[in-house]
Amino acid sequence: MTEFLKKYPKFVIANENRSKMSAFRWAIFTASMMVVLAACQSSPNSSTTPIEQPEPSSADSTQPTPTPSTAPAKEHATVGEIEIVVDESLKPIIEQELEVFHAVNAKAVIHATYLPAEEAIQEMLNNRDIRLVISSRILTDDEKKFLVDQTVLPDYTSFGRDAIAVVNHPSNPVMKLDKAELQGVLSGKITSWKQIDPAAPEDKISLIFDHPQSSVLRFLTDSIMGGQAISSSNVFAMDSSTALLEYVKTNPGAIGFVGWAWLSDSDQIMSQELMDGLQLVLLEKQDGANGPCPYDLKYVGPWQSYLATDCYPLRRHMTTILRESIFGLGTGFVSYLNGPQGQRIVHKAGLNAHKGIPREVKFPKQRKATAQVDSTET
């Protein structure tokens, strides 16, 4: 061995250097482990085994609930999940709008709750999670002040006009009412159909509404009765619009007041079935804000042309009340309602769209006629 080391001195130097390097690396490793152990001993939970925490999710109860001024980071006009409340008298048209909106925006989820109009507005005032209400009226001064005190400025948008339809039993000969007769029925001065038409039976008139908190009832009180309460002694309130219509079908003395959206779309099977067994009562036309009614008729129904020209007296705006302060899903749905697609649905449903529906008509190109001239003609 001694002779080998004397014969190969370079091997000895290299081996000594390798040993020094290994000692240096071992010293670094030992120092690092001492630092880690010292850190563990200083931690109050060093005696417990750490548990891997799951990723937080939107369903986690520890996450803060979004308020009207905040929203999930990923939400925008066509993405997210929100709750809205809708006037029950407008349910058919809003269901159609939501069906198409969800079809074209796969990442949007809007949960709609349908309530009587007064309850719907109170739900928005009392529940910060409700960012949008669709109703037939705007907020009162007190309701608006309640939101302003919460630093919320409500935004109103009208996306079309609905109406209140008047219906009675098909056996009733009274098919038309002028303004005085309508006011007489609502005020209780007219209590029998025979007071309107001598050929009518002496049935006592029963006034039927969809709900005690109905927007229909409030509209008639404000617009037709001048703020005075409907004082007829024979007034009944059901629990829905469909219940109202079914009651009128089986009671010849009844007269019903219902949102036109339930009956306006003649292409819908539901509307056809609801209208079957009912008679639509025409009302005396009135002049609108833009001038006299252009139709040479005394009585009109709640059809589109008479809504657009202000001839039908019981017309009303379909209004969105938005409390979002961001460009979220509620704002996106309101924009959709006022866009071409949403407005076409309003128009197709037999209601009066707020904006004109653009149409592009393309005519085929016509070939230019070539005149043949006889060269021999003088």
PEDAUR-V840650 format. One record per residue. N is the residue number from 1. RES is the residue in one letter. D_CENTER is the distance of its C-alpha to the mean C-alpha in Angstrom with 2 decimals. Layout:
<<N RES D_CENTER> <N RES D_CENTER>>
This chain:
<<1 M 95.99> <2 T 97.84> <3 E 99.16> <4 F 95.60> <5 L 94.23> <6 K 97.19> <7 K 96.69> <8 Y 92.90> <9 P 92.30> <10 K 88.93> <11 F 87.45> <12 V 88.36> <13 I 86.58> <14 A 83.44> <15 N 83.38> <16 E 83.78> <17 N 80.89> <18 R 78.61> <19 S 79.49> <20 K 78.73> <21 M 75.30> <22 S 74.42> <23 A 75.43> <24 F 73.26> <25 R 70.14> <26 W 70.82> <27 A 71.07> <28 I 67.64> <29 F 66.06> <30 T 67.75> <31 A 66.54> <32 S 62.90> <33 M 62.97> <34 M 64.45> <35 V 61.58> <36 V 58.96> <37 L 60.84> <38 A 61.09> <39 A 57.32> <40 C 56.65> <41 Q 59.15> <42 S 57.47> <43 S 54.01> <44 P 53.45> <45 N 51.79> <46 S 54.49> <47 S 55.67> <48 T 52.32> <49 T 50.86> <50 P 47.71> <51 I 44.60> <52 E 42.22> <53 Q 38.72> <54 P 35.69> <55 E 33.08> <56 P 30.21> <57 S 26.88> <58 S 23.31> <59 A 23.97> <60 D 27.13> <61 S 27.15> <62 T 29.23> <63 Q 26.56> <64 P 24.90> <65 T 21.29> <66 P 19.24> <67 T 18.63> <68 P 16.33> <69 S 19.26> <70 T 19.88> <71 A 18.32> <72 P 20.00> <73 A 22.31> <74 K 20.93> <75 E 17.26> <76 H 16.15> <77 A 13.58> <78 T 13.69> <79 V 15.30> <80 G 14.65> <81 E 13.03> <82 I 10.69> <83 E 9.37> <84 I 6.47> <85 V 7.24> <86 V 6.34> <87 D 9.37> <88 E 11.27> <89 S 12.62> <90 L 9.52> <91 K 9.18> <92 P 11.08> <93 I 9.32> <94 I 5.80> <95 E 8.27> <96 Q 10.10> <97 E 7.73> <98 L 7.15> <99 E 10.88> <100 V 12.02> <101 F 10.19> <102 H 11.80> <103 A 14.94> <104 V 15.54> <105 N 14.66> <106 A 16.69> <107 K 16.58> <108 A 12.85> <109 V 11.63> <110 I 8.21> <111 H 9.08> <112 A 6.97> <113 T 9.42> <114 Y 9.87> <115 L 12.37> <116 P 14.35> <117 A 13.15> <118 E 15.96> <119 E 15.53> <120 A 11.86> <121 I 13.10> <122 Q 16.16> <123 E 14.43> <124 M 12.99> <125 L 16.49> <126 N 18.30> <127 N 16.46> <128 R 16.54> <129 D 14.56> <130 I 11.32> <131 R 10.37> <132 L 7.14> <133 V 6.86> <134 I 5.54> <135 S 9.06> <136 S 12.06> <137 R 14.14> <138 I 14.77> <139 L 16.50> <140 T 20.15> <141 D 22.84> <142 D 23.42> <143 E 19.83> <144 K 19.71> <145 K 23.15> <146 F 22.13> <147 L 19.70> <148 V 22.27> <149 D 24.88> <150 Q 22.92> <151 T 23.04> <152 V 19.32> <153 L 18.68> <154 P 15.26> <155 D 14.02> <156 Y 12.82> <157 T 11.66> <158 S 11.90> <159 F 10.72> <160 G 12.74> <161 R 14.67> <162 D 14.64> <163 A 17.79> <164 I 19.51> <165 A 21.83> <166 V 25.19> <167 V 26.79> <168 N 30.11> <169 H 32.56> <170 P 34.15> <171 S 37.59> <172 N 36.95> <173 P 38.76> <174 V 36.56> <175 M 34.15> <176 K 33.84> <177 L 33.43> <178 D 34.38> <179 K 33.02> <180 A 35.93> <181 E 35.57> <182 L 31.87> <183 Q 32.66> <184 G 35.64> <185 V 33.66> <186 L 31.13> <187 S 33.95> <188 G 36.19> <189 K 38.94> <190 I 38.49> <191 T 38.66> <192 S 39.99> <193 W 39.08> <194 K 42.75> <195 Q 42.41> <196 I 40.24> <197 D 42.09> <198 P 45.61> <199 A 45.12> <200 A 42.26> <201 P 43.13> <202 E 43.63> <203 D 40.56> <204 K 38.97> <205 I 35.50> <206 S 32.77> <207 L 29.46> <208 I 26.55> <209 F 23.09> <210 D 20.19> <211 H 20.39> <212 P 22.42> <213 Q 19.40> <214 S 17.77> <215 S 16.25> <216 V 18.55> <217 L 21.53> <218 R 20.84> <219 F 20.43> <220 L 23.73> <221 T 25.42> <222 D 24.61> <223 S 24.95> <224 I 27.57> <225 M 29.50> <226 G 29.59> <227 G 28.39> <228 Q 30.82> <229 A 29.78> <230 I 29.92> <231 S 33.37> <232 S 34.08> <233 S 35.73> <234 N 34.19> <235 V 30.46> <236 F 28.54> <237 A 25.05> <238 M 23.78> <239 D 21.20> <240 S 18.69> <241 S 18.35> <242 T 20.22> <243 A 22.96> <244 L 23.39> <245 L 23.98> <246 E 26.37> <247 Y 28.30> <248 V 28.88> <249 K 30.14> <250 T 32.89> <251 N 33.87> <252 P 35.63> <253 G 35.62> <254 A 31.88> <255 I 29.48> <256 G 25.73> <257 F 22.89> <258 V 19.54> <259 G 16.26> <260 W 17.26> <261 A 14.21> <262 W 16.03> <263 L 19.12> <264 S 18.52> <265 D 18.35> <266 S 22.03> <267 D 21.83> <268 Q 19.79> <269 I 22.27> <270 M 20.16> <271 S 20.15> <272 Q 23.84> <273 E 24.72> <274 L 23.02> <275 M 24.79> <276 D 28.04> <277 G 30.33> <278 L 28.74> <279 Q 29.88> <280 L 27.76> <281 V 29.40> <282 L 29.75> <283 L 29.75> <284 E 32.02> <285 K 30.73> <286 Q 30.47> <287 D 30.94> <288 G 28.11> <289 A 28.11> <290 N 29.32> <291 G 32.21> <292 P 33.32> <293 C 31.63> <294 P 33.18> <295 Y 33.58> <296 D 36.89> <297 L 35.47> <298 K 35.53> <299 Y 32.70> <300 V 29.36> <301 G 26.37> <302 P 22.60> <303 W 22.84> <304 Q 21.45> <305 S 24.73> <306 Y 25.11> <307 L 21.63> <308 A 22.29> <309 T 25.74> <310 D 24.86> <311 C 27.27> <312 Y 25.23> <313 P 25.43> <314 L 22.36> <315 R 19.68> <316 R 16.74> <317 H 14.08> <318 M 10.34> <319 T 9.59> <320 T 7.44> <321 I 9.65> <322 L 10.12> <323 R 13.05> <324 E 13.67> <325 S 17.19> <326 I 17.10> <327 F 15.74> <328 G 13.65> <329 L 10.78> <330 G 8.26> <331 T 10.34> <332 G 10.53> <333 F 6.98> <334 V 7.41> <335 S 10.78> <336 Y 9.95> <337 L 8.24> <338 N 11.51> <339 G 13.69> <340 P 16.03> <341 Q 14.31> <342 G 10.96> <343 Q 13.27> <344 R 15.55> <345 I 13.15> <346 V 12.67> <347 H 16.44> <348 K 17.31> <349 A 15.55> <350 G 18.00> <351 L 15.94> <352 N 16.90> <353 A 15.31> <354 H 15.52> <355 K 17.60> <356 G 20.44> <357 I 20.23> <358 P 23.03> <359 R 25.57> <360 E 28.53> <361 V 31.53> <362 K 34.41> <363 F 37.80> <364 P 40.54> <365 K 43.36> <366 Q 46.34> <367 R 49.76> <368 K 52.23> <369 A 54.87> <370 T 58.34> <371 A 61.12> <372 Q 64.36> <373 V 67.42> <374 D 70.77> <375 S 73.31> <376 T 76.15> <377 E 74.51> <378 T 76.30>>
